[in-house]
Each structure stands twice: as structure tokens, then as C-alpha cells.
Amino acid sequence: MFLNLSQLSVRYPGAKRPAVDGVSLGLEAGDIGVLIGPSGCGKTTLLRAVAGLERATNGQVVLNREVVSSTTHHTPAENRRIGMVFQDYALFPHLSVGRNVGFGIEQLPRAARAARVADVLALVGLDGMQARYPHELSGGQQQRVALARALAPEPRLLLLDEPFSNLDVDLRERLAHEVRGILKAAGATALLVTHDQLEAFAIGDVIGVMHEGHLHQWDDAYALYHRPATRFVAEFIGHGVFAPATITLVNNEVSVQTPLGALQDMDECPLPSAYEAGQCDVLLRADDIVHDDHAPVKAQIVRKAFRGSEFLYTLQLASGETLMTHVPSHHNHAVGEWIGIRAEVDHVVTFARGGNDESTPAPGVAVHPETV
């Protein structure tokens, strides 16, 4: 691993609990990692600890086989060769784009510095804009200048703290795709912090979900959605609800009984012995629930959200359970209307009944694959 964190913790003086608590993860050279989670979960503190701006109270940070942080050693931030892109870009308003980008490479001869500035501006799609000033640029262009400035010194690792938060919502996902292309073209290894799932999915090779200082899962987007390691990840990523279920074994075949009937054609379903009396909660995502007028199970629409190509319906069964489903937007049903639904679940995700297992992985799911 190019970047390896082992049981990293950060506790602020006087705090009741660590801001970062025993986080372990690994990032390969050239990969882009993303930390996501609610406000106050510790993701920015973790980023700052990797940068050397916060001192770790426990654990270790290894960068390209060099220990830069441990209980006995702390390499100062300026000696780690790490670039940072901040939330507000931190551009100097009185300096031109060229001088902003060249700020961190002033030790180079003038010709070499000018060539490097031109190279990174071309890389971020701002070739020929050296003479402009930050106030003459759009928000997306300012973000690219900040990225170019961070890449100019050729850092070993690039850290980005909420780099798209100052941009319009419609621009964020598109720019995330563009920034991913820039980082890949530069061969950069990067770790990014965001609270936006679409940004994380658009830019990250591997994504970490954090909550209350703990890293719940470090995995790709597909695994986070379909194989969440903890209840928190299951609830935080995507749309879905938990429904009571009972796992049974009949004629050597596992069956999961739910309010929608028995689930069929399932992958990786746990055995009934995984839970007391086989009783558990099963995750039913919005794309697991199919609108079918001919289905025997009916549900009442209690809320609807128009998403352009589809509606996100919140439903309630006659037995009281709540479900969600994505339905093409030409199926424009009214709130209060009853519609037929059925379950099509490929990945069965279960947790102990009652919601008290936030930090306990579901059977067969790894929290930090290949890094712990």
C-alpha cells in the first residue's frame, strides 16, 4: 500500500471521545480514496492527521514505506510532500493564476517554473489563463486553479477537503468526474473528503464511510451499496429501510420470510443459526421493490418525490411496515393511492433485530478488506 493507516486515533484535549478512533485503511499508488460521512464524523480530522496538521494520539501513518506519524514520531506537515486543496480554494486574490499556481515551486529557476505552471494548467484545462485573476474565473475554474497549484510541486499524496462544496449542486457531480480524469492523467494518489454520495461515487476508487470517529467500511461503491458491513452504512448509503424477517431452512434451502412474502433467488444469504430463532432485519432498498399492478401485495403511497426520470415513492403496507421504491415517472400515482408491489432482492443484507448492531458486520461481510 502506498498510504497505510493503522489504528490511527486523534483526541482533542478535553474531548469526551476521540475525533478519530482506531481507523485502519490502505490506498494503492495512483488510486483515489474518498472519506464520506455526516458532519462531525471525523473525516476532516483524519485528513488533517494524514497531512500532519493534527498530531495523532495513537496509531501510525505510513506514506510510500516511510513512517510519517506514530506514537513516537511526527514528521512536520511541510516535510511530508503532501499537497492540499481546501474547501475555499485559498487562492491569493492579488496574484494572477500563473503566480497562484507557481507559489509552491518558487525554488525552481524561472524558466522551469513557467514550464511547470503551463503544464499543470494544461492538465486542468486552463491552458493560456496564466494572466487572469481569481475574480475573473468561475467557481469551477477557481477549483481547477487550486488543483493545479496543489499538483505543481509533484506531491507524493494529494488531499482534498470538500473541494466541490462551494459549487452549484448541478455542477458538483460533473466536476467530480472531470477532477477524477485530471488526477488519473497526473498519476496522482489522492484522498478526498466529502459529504455528498454522488461526488464520492463519481470520483472514488475506494470509499470509506465514517461515523462518530469510526471507519465502518472501506470498499468500492458497489460493495457499500450491495454489501454494507454495518447497519449505519446500509442506512447512510442509498435509499432503503429495514423490515422484520425470519430466516428458515427447509429441505436444505434457505428462505427469508418478509412482509412481502418469501425472497427468492438470493445470493450470500446467512443461515438461520446466525440469529436467534432466525429472526433478523432485512435491508430492502428502493430498487429491490418493484411496482407491479398484478402483485398480490398492496401498499399505500404516503410520500412521493419527483426525480425527473423517476419517482421515489415512500410506501406503507397494511401491516404498518414502511418501504421505498423507484418507479418510472410516467407512473404518476397520487399520495394515498394503493399500488401493487413485489420484492426482487439479489443481495440479501441482514442485521440483528432491533438496530443495536451498528458496529457489527453482517455475516460474511468484511469491514476493511485487505487493510486490517
C-alpha positions in Angstrom: 0.0 0.0 0.0 1.2 3.5 -0.9 -0.7 5.0 2.0 -1.4 2.9 5.1 -3.2 4.0 8.2 -3.0 1.6 11.2 -5.3 2.1 14.2 -5.0 5.9 13.8 -6.6 7.9 16.6 -6.9 11.7 17.3 -8.2 13.0 20.5 -8.6 16.7 21.2 -7.7 18.0 24.7 -10.8 17.8 27.0 -12.9 15.9 24.5 -15.1 13.0 25.8 -14.2 10.7 23.0 -11.6 10.7 20.1 -12.5 12.6 17.0 -10.8 9.7 15.1 -10.9 6.3 16.8 -8.7 3.4 15.6 -9.0 3.9 11.8 -7.2 1.5 9.5 -7.2 1.8 5.8 -4.9 1.4 2.8 -4.6 3.2 -0.5 -2.7 2.0 -3.6 -0.5 4.3 -5.6 -2.5 6.1 -8.3 -5.8 5.4 -6.6 -8.4 7.9 -5.3 -9.8 7.3 -1.9 -12.9 9.2 -0.5 -14.0 9.6 3.1 -17.7 10.2 3.5 -20.0 10.6 6.5 -22.2 13.1 8.3 -20.9 16.3 9.8 -18.7 15.8 12.8 -17.9 12.2 12.0 -14.1 12.8 12.0 -13.4 12.7 8.3 -11.7 16.1 8.0 -9.7 15.5 11.2 -8.5 12.2 9.7 -7.4 14.1 6.6 -5.6 16.7 8.6 -3.8 13.9 10.6 -2.6 12.4 7.4 -1.4 15.9 6.3 0.4 16.4 9.6 -1.8 19.4 10.6 -3.1 17.4 13.5 -1.0 15.2 15.7 -2.2 11.6 16.1 -2.6 10.3 19.7 -2.3 6.7 18.6 -1.6 4.5 15.6 0.6 5.0 12.6 0.6 6.7 9.2 2.9 5.2 6.5 3.4 7.0 3.2 5.4 5.3 0.5 7.0 3.0 3.1 8.0 6.0 5.3 6.5 6.3 8.8 5.4 9.9 9.0 3.3 9.6 12.1 3.4 7.2 15.1 3.2 7.4 18.9 7.0 8.4 19.0 7.4 10.3 15.7 5.7 13.1 13.9 7.0 14.4 10.6 6.0 18.1 10.2 3.4 18.8 7.5 5.9 20.8 5.4 8.2 17.8 5.2 5.7 15.2 4.1 5.4 16.3 0.4 1.7 16.3 0.6 -0.5 18.7 -1.4 -3.8 20.0 -0.2 -6.9 21.5 -1.8 -9.0 23.3 0.7 -12.8 23.9 0.8 -12.5 27.6 0.0 -9.6 27.1 -2.5 -7.4 29.6 -0.6 -6.3 31.4 -3.8 -4.5 34.7 -3.4 -6.8 37.3 -4.9 -4.0 39.8 -5.7 -1.9 37.2 -7.7 -2.6 36.1 -11.2 -3.5 32.5 -12.0 0.1 31.8 -13.1 1.6 33.2 -9.9 -1.0 31.3 -7.7 -0.1 28.0 -9.4 3.6 28.8 -9.1 3.5 29.8 -5.5 4.7 26.5 -4.1 7.6 26.0 -6.7 9.3 29.3 -6.3 12.6 27.5 -5.7 12.7 26.4 -9.3 14.5 28.5 -11.9 12.2 30.9 -13.7 12.0 29.0 -17.0 11.4 25.7 -15.2 8.8 27.2 -13.0 7.0 28.8 -16.0 7.1 25.4 -17.8 5.7 23.6 -14.9 2.9 26.1 -14.4 2.0 25.8 -18.1 2.0 22.0 -17.9 -0.4 21.8 -14.9 -2.7 24.5 -16.2 -3.0 22.5 -19.5 -3.6 19.4 -17.4 -6.6 21.0 -15.7 -8.0 22.6 -18.9 -6.9 26.2 -18.2 -4.1 26.5 -20.7 -3.3 30.1 -21.5 -5.0 31.6 -18.5 -1.9 32.5 -16.6 -2.5 36.2 -16.7 -6.1 36.1 -15.4 -7.0 36.7 -11.7 -9.2 34.6 -9.5 -12.2 37.1 -9.5 -12.3 36.7 -13.3 -12.9 33.0 -13.1 -16.0 30.9 -12.5 -16.2 28.7 -9.3 -15.3 25.6 -11.3 -12.3 27.3 -12.8 -11.1 28.5 -9.4 -11.3 25.0 -8.2 -9.1 23.9 -11.1 -6.6 26.5 -10.3 -6.4 25.3 -6.7 -6.0 21.8 -8.0 -3.2 22.9 -10.4 -1.4 24.7 -7.6 -1.5 21.6 -5.4 -0.2 19.4 -8.3 2.6 21.8 -9.3 5.2 20.6 -6.7 4.5 17.0 -7.7 3.4 15.9 -4.2 3.5 12.2 -3.1 -0.1 12.4 -2.0 -2.9 14.9 -2.7 -5.6 15.7 -0.1 -8.8 17.4 -0.9 -11.2 18.7 1.8 -14.8 19.2 0.5 -13.4 20.6 -2.8 -16.8 21.0 -4.5 -18.9 22.3 -1.6 -18.8 25.9 -2.8 -20.2 24.9 -6.3 -23.7 24.7 -7.5 -25.3 21.2 -7.0 -25.7 20.6 -10.7 -22.0 21.3 -11.3 -20.6 19.1 -8.5 -21.0 15.6 -10.0 -19.8 16.7 -13.4 -16.7 18.4 -12.0 -16.0 15.4 -9.8 -15.8 13.3 -13.0 -13.5 15.9 -14.5 -11.3 16.0 -11.5 -11.1 12.2 -11.5 -9.8 12.4 -15.1 -7.3 15.1 -14.1 -5.9 13.1 -11.2 -5.7 9.9 -13.2 -3.9 11.8 -16.0 -1.4 13.1 -13.5 -0.9 9.7 -11.9 -1.7 11.2 -8.5 -2.6 9.3 -5.4 -5.4 11.2 -3.6 -7.6 11.1 -0.5 -10.7 13.3 -0.6 -13.4 14.3 2.0 -17.0 14.9 1.1 -20.5 14.5 2.5 -22.1 14.0 -0.9 -22.6 10.4 -2.1 -22.8 11.3 -5.8 -19.4 13.0 -5.6 -17.9 10.1 -3.8 -19.2 7.6 -6.3 -18.1 9.8 -9.2 -14.5 10.2 -8.1 -13.5 7.4 -5.8 -11.8 4.1 -6.5 -12.4 3.2 -2.9 -14.7 4.9 -0.4 -14.7 4.9 3.4 -17.9 5.6 5.4 -17.2 7.2 8.8 -19.5 7.7 11.8 -18.5 9.1 15.3 -14.8 8.7 14.6 -15.0 5.1 13.4 -14.4 3.8 9.9 -17.3 1.4 9.3 -16.3 0.2 5.8 -13.6 0.9 3.3 -14.7 -0.5 -0.1 -15.8 0.2 -3.6 -19.2 1.9 -4.2 -20.8 -1.4 -5.4 -19.9 -3.2 -2.2 -21.0 -0.3 0.0 -24.4 -0.3 -1.6 -25.0 -4.1 -2.0 -22.9 -5.5 0.8 -22.8 -2.9 3.6 -20.8 -4.1 6.6 -22.8 -2.3 9.3 -26.3 -1.0 9.8 -25.0 2.5 9.6 -23.5 2.0 6.2 -26.7 0.4 5.0 -28.8 3.3 6.2 -26.3 6.0 5.1 -25.7 4.8 1.5 -28.7 4.9 -0.9 -32.4 4.7 -0.1 -33.8 1.8 1.8 -35.5 0.6 5.0 -35.2 -2.4 7.3 -38.1 -4.8 7.6 -38.5 -7.6 10.1 -37.7 -11.1 8.6 -37.3 -14.7 9.6 -34.7 -17.0 8.1 -35.6 -20.6 7.8 -34.0 -23.7 6.4 -36.4 -26.1 4.6 -35.1 -29.1 2.6 -31.6 -27.6 2.8 -32.8 -24.4 1.1 -32.6 -21.1 2.9 -35.8 -19.0 2.9 -36.2 -15.4 4.1 -39.8 -14.6 5.1 -40.6 -10.9 4.9 -43.8 -8.7 4.9 -43.7 -9.1 1.1 -43.5 -12.9 1.3 -40.5 -15.2 0.8 -37.5 -13.8 -1.0 -36.3 -15.9 -4.0 -33.1 -16.4 -5.9 -30.9 -14.9 -3.3 -27.1 -14.6 -3.1 -25.0 -14.9 0.1 -27.9 -15.3 2.5 -26.9 -16.2 6.1 -28.1 -19.4 7.7 -30.9 -19.2 10.3 -28.3 -20.0 13.1 -26.8 -16.6 12.5 -29.6 -15.1 14.5 -31.7 -16.2 17.5 -34.7 -18.2 16.1 -33.6 -16.9 12.7 -35.2 -13.5 13.4 -33.4 -10.5 11.9 -33.9 -7.3 10.0 -33.5 -7.4 6.2 -32.5 -4.3 4.2 -34.9 -3.6 1.4 -33.6 -0.9 -0.9 -35.8 1.2 -3.2 -34.5 -0.7 -6.2 -35.4 -4.0 -4.5 -39.1 -3.1 -4.6 -40.8 -3.4 -8.0 -44.2 -1.7 -8.8 -46.4 -4.5 -10.2 -50.2 -3.8 -10.7 -50.8 -7.6 -10.6 -48.8 -8.3 -7.4 -50.9 -9.7 -4.5 -49.2 -7.4 -2.0 -50.5 -3.8 -2.0 -49.0 -0.7 -0.4 -50.2 2.8 0.1 -48.2 5.8 -1.2 -47.5 8.1 1.8 -44.9 10.3 0.1 -43.6 10.9 -3.4 -40.5 12.8 -4.7 -40.2 13.6 -8.4 -36.7 12.9 -9.7 -37.1 13.6 -13.4 -37.0 10.1 -14.9 -38.5 8.5 -11.9 -40.5 9.0 -8.7 -39.2 7.9 -5.3 -42.3 6.6 -3.5 -42.5 6.0 0.2 -45.0 3.3 0.9 -46.8 1.7 3.8 -48.1 -1.8 4.0 -51.4 -2.7 5.6 -49.4 -4.3 8.4 -47.6 -0.9 9.1 -44.1 -1.5 7.6 -42.6 1.3 5.5 -40.9 0.6 2.2 -39.4 2.7 -0.6 -39.4 2.2 -4.4 -38.1 3.8 -7.5 -40.9 4.0 -10.2 -40.6 5.4 -13.8 -42.1 8.9 -13.7 -44.8 8.1 -16.2 -46.4 6.0 -13.4 -47.7 9.1 -11.7 -49.7 7.8 -8.7 -51.3 10.0 -6.1 -50.4 10.1 -2.4 -52.9 7.9 -0.7 -53.3 5.5 -3.6 -52.7 1.8 -3.2 -50.4 0.1 -5.7 -49.1 -3.5 -6.2 -45.5 -4.3 -5.3 -43.2 -7.3 -5.1 -39.6 -7.8 -4.0 -36.7 -8.6 -6.3 -33.7 -8.9 -4.0 -30.4 -10.1 -5.4 -28.2 -9.3 -2.4 -29.7 -10.2 1.0 -28.4 -7.9 3.7 -29.4 -8.8 7.3 -28.7 -7.5 10.7 -29.8 -8.5 14.2 -33.3 -7.5 15.1 -33.7 -4.1 16.8 -30.9 -2.0 15.4 -28.3 -2.4 18.1 -25.5 -3.7 15.9 -24.2 -0.5 14.2 -20.6 -1.5 14.5 -21.1 -5.3 14.0 -20.5 -6.5 10.4 -23.3 -8.6 8.8 -22.4 -12.3 8.4 -19.8 -12.7 5.6 -19.1 -9.0 5.1 -15.6 -7.5 5.7 -15.3 -4.1 7.3 -11.9 -3.2 5.9 -11.0 -5.7 3.2 -7.3 -6.4 2.8 -6.2 -3.5 5.0 -6.6 -4.5 8.6 
